[in-house]
Amino acid sequence: MNLGSSIRRACKLGLLGLLCVFAAQDAFAQGCAMCYTSAAGAGSRAAHALDFGILVLLLPTLVLFLSVIVFTFRRAAGGN
């Protein structure tokens, strides 16, 4: 199996995965009305804490994701 066919296969699997995610109608109904109401009713200090919490959870995930992408492209290009 050469590199071109494995990339095509990975793209096809990725598109299939995205299709499955967007086809699931229940996935879009995950918003919690009670959480939204309590967050909207909280003060500005609580809103700032919530924003900071989102960043704390987002940054490590983003760094891991990007490092896997960089590793994959370097590996595919032949670098170690």
C-alpha positions as CSV (number, residue, x, y, z in Angstrom):
1,M,0.0,0.0,0.0
2,N,1.6,3.3,-1.0
3,L,1.3,6.7,0.7
4,G,-1.3,8.1,-1.8
5,S,-3.8,5.3,-1.2
6,S,-3.4,5.4,2.5
7,I,-4.1,9.1,2.5
8,R,-7.1,8.6,0.4
9,R,-8.3,5.9,2.7
10,A,-7.8,8.1,5.8
11,C,-9.7,11.0,4.1
12,K,-12.6,8.7,3.2
13,L,-12.7,7.4,6.8
14,G,-12.6,11.0,8.1
15,L,-15.5,12.0,5.8
16,L,-17.5,9.0,6.9
17,G,-16.9,9.9,10.5
18,L,-18.0,13.5,9.9
19,L,-21.1,12.3,8.1
20,C,-22.0,10.0,11.1
21,V,-21.6,12.9,13.5
22,F,-23.7,15.3,11.5
23,A,-26.3,12.7,10.7
24,A,-27.0,12.1,14.4
25,Q,-29.8,14.5,15.2
26,D,-29.6,13.9,19.0
27,A,-26.0,15.3,19.0
28,F,-27.4,18.8,18.4
29,A,-29.7,18.6,21.4
30,Q,-27.0,18.6,24.0
31,G,-27.5,22.2,25.2
32,C,-28.6,22.3,28.8
33,A,-31.2,25.0,29.4
34,M,-30.7,25.0,33.2
35,C,-26.9,25.4,32.8
36,Y,-27.4,28.2,30.3
37,T,-29.9,30.0,32.6
38,S,-27.7,29.7,35.6
39,A,-24.6,30.9,33.7
40,A,-26.5,33.8,32.2
41,G,-27.8,34.8,35.7
42,A,-24.4,34.7,37.3
43,G,-22.4,37.8,37.7
44,S,-19.5,39.1,35.5
45,R,-17.0,37.4,37.8
46,A,-18.6,34.0,37.3
47,A,-18.7,34.6,33.5
48,H,-15.0,35.4,33.6
49,A,-14.3,32.2,35.6
50,L,-16.4,30.2,33.1
51,D,-14.5,31.7,30.1
52,F,-11.2,30.9,31.8
53,G,-12.3,27.3,32.5
54,I,-13.2,26.8,28.8
55,L,-9.7,28.0,27.9
56,V,-8.1,25.7,30.4
57,L,-9.9,22.8,29.0
58,L,-9.3,23.8,25.3
59,L,-5.6,24.6,25.3
60,P,-4.2,21.2,26.3
61,T,-6.5,19.4,23.9
62,L,-5.6,21.8,21.1
63,V,-1.9,21.3,21.7
64,L,-2.2,17.5,21.7
65,F,-4.2,17.6,18.5
66,L,-1.8,19.9,16.7
67,S,1.2,17.9,17.8
68,V,-0.4,14.7,16.4
69,I,-1.1,16.5,13.1
70,V,2.5,17.8,12.9
71,F,4.0,14.4,13.8
72,T,1.8,12.7,11.1
73,F,2.8,15.1,8.4
74,R,6.5,14.9,9.3
75,R,6.3,11.2,9.4
76,A,4.6,11.1,6.0
77,A,7.2,13.4,4.5
78,G,10.0,11.0,5.6
79,G,11.4,13.0,8.5
80,N,11.9,11.5,11.9
